Amino acid sequence: MLNLVDRLSNPGHAEFVNRTQAIRPDGPGTAIRSVGPADLAALSGFFARLSVESRYLRFFAPVTPAHGLLHLLSGGPANVDAIVAVADGVIVGHAMAADRPGDPCGTQMTDVGVVVADAWQRRGVGAALMRALVLRAQARGVTSLAMDVLPANRRVLAMIMGHWPDVAVGYSPDSLDIRIPLPRYQPRRQQSPAREQVRPLVTLAG
Ligand SMILES: CC(C)(COP(=O)(O)OP(=O)(O)OC[C@H]1O[C@@H](n2cnc3c(N)ncnc32)[C@H](O)[C@@H]1OP(=O)(O)O)[C@@H](O)C(=O)NCCC(=O)NCCS
């Protein structure tokens, strides 16, 4: 496992949502950041380069996203938060959260999807993306994550079960309907830079 570290993941930072997250896979040049309109071509290339298996596990079909789906994946709609992991200028991972309308009981749910470039899998990038996505969701008031997962997707199930033991699993004919309760977002007092904690990226929030 590479020594990925994340220094800007403290949700107590008021400007957390808009800041670039530095990650260091044994060196500089890697970051987690929001997707922007200028990323469309790079995002298209990222998904096109994924193996058929990775695309199948992410989208439940070996699709290569075209214009409409790319708009969604790039965070086009107002309810979608999209982030990427970038290494030396190349996108190596993508995650997004699509917020559902809040329900009267106060539950605010978001639908989450994540995928990492094949050559970068098992190096902490997926966990880093998930943690960043979760922190951003908590800062928006999200209280629950939803994730559709193929029953045979042992990798993501291991990631989920390993980090969120309280997960609820619903069964449908084709997929597992994962629900993950999140603790309420509690802003912390701003820490001075000298006291910022350096935490391993592989630890997910929640
Ligand atoms: C699922 C996925 C996003 C995980 O990303 P990743 O960067 O490979 O994962 P990480 O290296 O951050 O590992 C996080 C955890 O996942 C689990 N995991 C990852 N790869 C695994 C594998 N091959 N076998 C078993 N567990 C695995 C482990 O629990 C790991 O925790 P650890 O670091 O304590 O071992 C990545 O495998 C992927 O893109 N898969 C295809 C798309 C997909 O399945 N998306 C999920 C549905 S939306």
The ligand as an SDF file (V2000), in Angstrom:
LIG
                    3D

 48 50  0  0  0  0  0  0  0  0999 V2000
  -14.1580   -0.0990   -5.7480 C   0  0  0  0  0  0  0  0  0  0  0  0
  -13.0140    0.8340   -6.1050 C   0  0  0  0  0  0  0  0  0  0  0  0
  -13.5550    2.2370   -6.3460 C   0  0  0  0  0  0  0  0  0  0  0  0
  -12.0540    0.8450   -4.9040 C   0  0  0  0  0  0  0  0  0  0  0  0
  -11.0150    1.7740   -5.1980 O   0  0  0  0  0  0  0  0  0  0  0  0
   -9.5030    1.4370   -4.8180 P   0  0  0  0  0  0  0  0  0  0  0  0
   -8.7110    2.6430   -5.0520 O   0  0  0  0  0  0  0  0  0  0  0  0
   -9.1010    0.1930   -5.5230 O   0  0  0  0  0  0  0  0  0  0  0  0
   -9.6610    1.0920   -3.2710 O   0  0  0  0  0  0  0  0  0  0  0  0
   -8.6030    1.3910   -2.1330 P   0  0  0  0  0  0  0  0  0  0  0  0
   -7.2300    1.0440   -2.5620 O   0  0  0  0  0  0  0  0  0  0  0  0
   -8.8370    2.7710   -1.6450 O   0  0  0  0  0  0  0  0  0  0  0  0
   -9.0430    0.3180   -1.0720 O   0  0  0  0  0  0  0  0  0  0  0  0
  -10.0830    0.5920   -0.1540 C   0  0  0  0  0  0  0  0  0  0  0  0
  -10.5990   -0.6870    0.4120 C   0  0  0  0  0  0  0  0  0  0  0  0
  -11.2880   -1.4010   -0.6090 O   0  0  0  0  0  0  0  0  0  0  0  0
  -11.1240   -2.7860   -0.4310 C   0  0  0  0  0  0  0  0  0  0  0  0
  -10.5130   -3.3430   -1.6210 N   0  0  0  0  0  0  0  0  0  0  0  0
   -9.9800   -2.6490   -2.6520 C   0  0  0  0  0  0  0  0  0  0  0  0
   -9.5710   -3.4850   -3.6260 N   0  0  0  0  0  0  0  0  0  0  0  0
   -9.8500   -4.7370   -3.2030 C   0  0  0  0  0  0  0  0  0  0  0  0
   -9.6920   -6.0420   -3.7520 C   0  0  0  0  0  0  0  0  0  0  0  0
   -9.1460   -6.2250   -4.9710 N   0  0  0  0  0  0  0  0  0  0  0  0
  -10.1030   -7.1100   -3.0310 N   0  0  0  0  0  0  0  0  0  0  0  0
  -10.6510   -6.9370   -1.8250 C   0  0  0  0  0  0  0  0  0  0  0  0
  -10.8310   -5.7340   -1.2320 N   0  0  0  0  0  0  0  0  0  0  0  0
  -10.4440   -4.6520   -1.9130 C   0  0  0  0  0  0  0  0  0  0  0  0
  -10.2940   -2.9640    0.7880 C   0  0  0  0  0  0  0  0  0  0  0  0
  -11.1840   -3.1040    1.8820 O   0  0  0  0  0  0  0  0  0  0  0  0
   -9.5500   -1.6610    0.9150 C   0  0  0  0  0  0  0  0  0  0  0  0
   -9.2690   -1.4160    2.2290 O   0  0  0  0  0  0  0  0  0  0  0  0
   -7.7390   -1.5920    2.7330 P   0  0  0  0  0  0  0  0  0  0  0  0
   -7.0230   -0.4280    2.1590 O   0  0  0  0  0  0  0  0  0  0  0  0
   -7.8810   -1.5440    4.2090 O   0  0  0  0  0  0  0  0  0  0  0  0
   -7.2430   -2.8950    2.1820 O   0  0  0  0  0  0  0  0  0  0  0  0
  -12.2260    0.3180   -7.3540 C   0  0  0  0  0  0  0  0  0  0  0  0
  -11.8820   -1.0190   -7.1460 O   0  0  0  0  0  0  0  0  0  0  0  0
  -13.0130    0.4460   -8.6460 C   0  0  0  0  0  0  0  0  0  0  0  0
  -12.9260    1.4290   -9.3480 O   0  0  0  0  0  0  0  0  0  0  0  0
  -13.8350   -0.5870   -8.9680 N   0  0  0  0  0  0  0  0  0  0  0  0
  -14.6440   -0.5490  -10.2060 C   0  0  0  0  0  0  0  0  0  0  0  0
  -15.8470    0.3880  -10.0720 C   0  0  0  0  0  0  0  0  0  0  0  0
  -16.7170    0.0230   -8.8930 C   0  0  0  0  0  0  0  0  0  0  0  0
  -16.8520   -1.1310   -8.5230 O   0  0  0  0  0  0  0  0  0  0  0  0
  -17.3660    1.0410   -8.2930 N   0  0  0  0  0  0  0  0  0  0  0  0
  -18.2560    0.8070   -7.1610 C   0  0  0  0  0  0  0  0  0  0  0  0
  -19.7040    0.8340   -7.5920 C   0  0  0  0  0  0  0  0  0  0  0  0
  -20.2660    2.4940   -7.7750 S   0  0  0  0  0  0  0  0  0  0  0  0
  1  2  1  0
  2  3  1  0
  2  4  1  0
  2 36  1  0
  4  5  1  0
  5  6  1  0
  6  7  2  0
  6  8  1  0
  6  9  1  0
  9 10  1  0
 10 11  2  0
 10 12  1  0
 10 13  1  0
 13 14  1  0
 14 15  1  0
 15 16  1  0
 15 30  1  0
 16 17  1  0
 17 18  1  0
 17 28  1  0
 18 19  1  0
 18 27  1  0
 19 20  2  0
 20 21  1  0
 21 22  1  0
 21 27  2  0
 22 23  1  0
 22 24  2  0
 24 25  1  0
 25 26  2  0
 26 27  1  0
 28 29  1  0
 28 30  1  0
 30 31  1  0
 31 32  1  0
 32 33  2  0
 32 34  1  0
 32 35  1  0
 36 37  1  0
 36 38  1  0
 38 39  2  0
 38 40  1  0
 40 41  1  0
 41 42  1  0
 42 43  1  0
 43 44  2  0
 43 45  1  0
 45 46  1  0
 46 47  1  0
 47 48  1  0
M  END
$$$$
